[in-house]
Amino acid sequence: MKLKTVRNKLLEFKNTPFDGQDYETAAHLIAGNQLIAAANFIDSLDTIVRDTMKIVIMNNCPKISYEMFGVTEFKTYGDEEDQGVWSEFAEEGLVQ
């Protein structure tokens, strides 16, 4: 697995204001092969930081991503499959 590569990619964000320590903590947990602890830590973070970390991990090593999160693909808002569901009430409002 590419543990050191993922660590180095995450450490590129360590100078980010307010969230730099979060990237550094996750990077060192992953480099130390503590993937479950890293996954729990990442999942507890704010949306933007959490999503950025997951994308970096998935782009660099899908195998690590699968072990940590059970997925190898990350979907963001606005993807084709995430267009939302319209109810009858919403359709009625659009017709008038």
GIRALIN-V857392 format. One line per field, one symbol per residue. phi: phi as a letter, one per 40 degrees, with the letter a starting at -180 (. if undefined). A space follows every 50 residues. Layout:
phi = ???
//
This chain:
phi = .cccccdcccccccccdgbdccccccccccccgbccccccccccccdccc ccccccccccadccdcccbgbbbbbbcgcdcbcgbccccccccccc
//
